[in-house]
Amino acid sequence: MDRIDPQHHQHSPLPQPAVEALARLESRFPLVQAATQYETAAVHAAQLAALAESGRMTDLDADSLAVAEDLMSDARTALAAGGRLDLIGSSA
C-alpha cells in the first residue's frame, strides 16, 4: 500500500508493519475499507485514463480500467448505504 507525499505528490511505500496494521483495522471498519477501496481505485483509474489519452492503452490496461471503475462503483454503493459519501468527498 502506498501513501501520497503531499509535498511532492508521489507515492511512498508504507512500512510493512503499517500495511499489516491497516489491513487489520480496515477489516473491522467496512466503511473505512470502502473509502480506501474507492480512493485506491480512483488513483488507478486516473493513471489508466491518462494512459488512454496518450494512445498507449493496451487491452489489459482497458480491462484494468473497467475493474477500477467497478471497484469505485461498489465502494460508492457501500458508502451511500452507510450514509457516508462524505468519506470520498461526495454528497449525493
Secondary structure as UniProt FT lines:
FT   STRAND          2..5
FT   TURN            6..9
FT   STRAND          10..13
FT   HELIX           16..28
FT   HELIX           30..54
FT   HELIX           59..81
FT   TURN            82..83
FT   HELIX           85..88
//
